[in-house]
Amino acid sequence: MSSLVYDNILQTVGNTPLVKLNKLTRNSPHQFFAKVEYFNPSGSVKDRIALAIIDAAEKRGDLKPGGTIVEATAGNTGMGLALVAAVRGYKCIFVLPEKMSEEKRAMLRAYGAKVVVTPIGVEPDHPLSHYSVARKIANSLPNAFLTNQYHNPDNYDVHYRVTGPEIWEQTKGEVDVFVAGVGTGGTLSGVAGYLKEKKPDIKIVCADPIGSILADLFHHGKIIDPPGAWKVEGVGEDMLPENCHLKKFDDFVKVNDQDSFDMTRKLVTEEGLCVGPSSALILVAAMRYAEKLTKPSKIVVLMPDSGKAYLSKAFNDKWLVENGLAKPEILKTAFNVEVKAEEELKKFNI
Ligand SMILES: Cc1ncc(COP(=O)(O)O)c(C=O)c1O
């Protein structure tokens, strides 16, 4: 068999492309490169940690044949775990907050997982938070394994061992700034851990939604503004996960929902990158951070997932209007324009 044939789908996790941005950043003296993680088989960066966490759990004997994988997830980790579970023969139960998109929930069900939905706006230690519910299910169910992505060091470790080196090799060591968001913190901390060893003066920047407590913890060591609500999924936190190593970060840039959703639409129409709103938030943060730089720099931006998971939100004009996020100039793209063939042909007098 040729080296291009894989034994199973899990071998295609990682090695995602690094793609130069051309139009959106044309007025900048810097070069921006997107690490496009939707090339992973279930569509996000989380395939990397799903595979690594399950590999390690099997090796330690924490997950046994026929066992059930339980996780509190924004959706993408669930998808990655469900993918690994399908190939390796495990069952899955995922607990996610109500705000997560219907596409993600439908995908999890399609992979054969049970989806448990928790209310929005409950404190992390509330008995109905997605963290608490997942923990209780894992403790009560025989032969269950809680992957515990927020605190499990195998999450940090795979980004340190694999994602960081990929970026280093793809840029031939010429990366000056790395920007990503924090959900669990595994991506930004793990990549930072590796890149800082290679190049101590690299700048590691966290893109954080307004409403997240992480920037306060970074700048002041305590929460100044109480956690708020934001619409971009997968980034920002109301608690500090053990996988988030704030000491490895050099700066934070806060971005609001409006700028994130506007940029989501521009990324696909101008760069052909159909990515999710968190990717857009991260790019906005990177472009703002770049304004501080005094010499032309190479900036790598990690884009965690695909826009396909947000068709009912970021790419749905009605949802944007209902959520006060619609801007006329952004809505005037080709999106969501669907007409009957008869009407279209009439325009041409056919
Ligand atoms: C949708 C999505 N998934 C995953 C991640 C990566 O998060 P983590 O900090 O858990 O590695 C992010 C962060 O940007 C994200 O937006």
The ligand as an SDF file (V2000), in Angstrom:
LIG
                    3D

 16 16  0  0  0  0  0  0  0  0999 V2000
  -14.0940   26.3680   19.0450 C   0  0  0  0  0  0  0  0  0  0  0  0
  -12.8120   26.2100   19.8060 C   0  0  0  0  0  0  0  0  0  0  0  0
  -12.3490   25.0050   20.1130 N   0  0  0  0  0  0  0  0  0  0  0  0
  -11.1610   24.8530   20.7410 C   0  0  0  0  0  0  0  0  0  0  0  0
  -10.3730   25.8930   21.1160 C   0  0  0  0  0  0  0  0  0  0  0  0
   -9.0460   25.6540   21.7520 C   0  0  0  0  0  0  0  0  0  0  0  0
   -9.2060   25.6510   23.0470 O   0  0  0  0  0  0  0  0  0  0  0  0
   -8.3550   24.9850   24.1530 P   0  0  0  0  0  0  0  0  0  0  0  0
   -7.9560   26.1470   24.9780 O   0  0  0  0  0  0  0  0  0  0  0  0
   -9.3520   24.1160   24.8690 O   0  0  0  0  0  0  0  0  0  0  0  0
   -7.2250   24.2140   23.6230 O   0  0  0  0  0  0  0  0  0  0  0  0
  -10.8230   27.1080   20.8720 C   0  0  0  0  0  0  0  0  0  0  0  0
   -9.9920   28.2230   21.2400 C   0  0  0  0  0  0  0  0  0  0  0  0
   -9.7840   29.1140   20.5060 O   0  0  0  0  0  0  0  0  0  0  0  0
  -12.0490   27.2760   20.1920 C   0  0  0  0  0  0  0  0  0  0  0  0
  -12.4920   28.4630   19.8680 O   0  0  0  0  0  0  0  0  0  0  0  0
  1  2  1  0
  2  3  1  0
  2 15  2  0
  3  4  2  0
  4  5  1  0
  5  6  1  0
  5 12  2  0
  6  7  1  0
  7  8  1  0
  8  9  2  0
  8 10  1  0
  8 11  1  0
 12 13  1  0
 12 15  1  0
 13 14  2  0
 15 16  1  0
M  END
$$$$
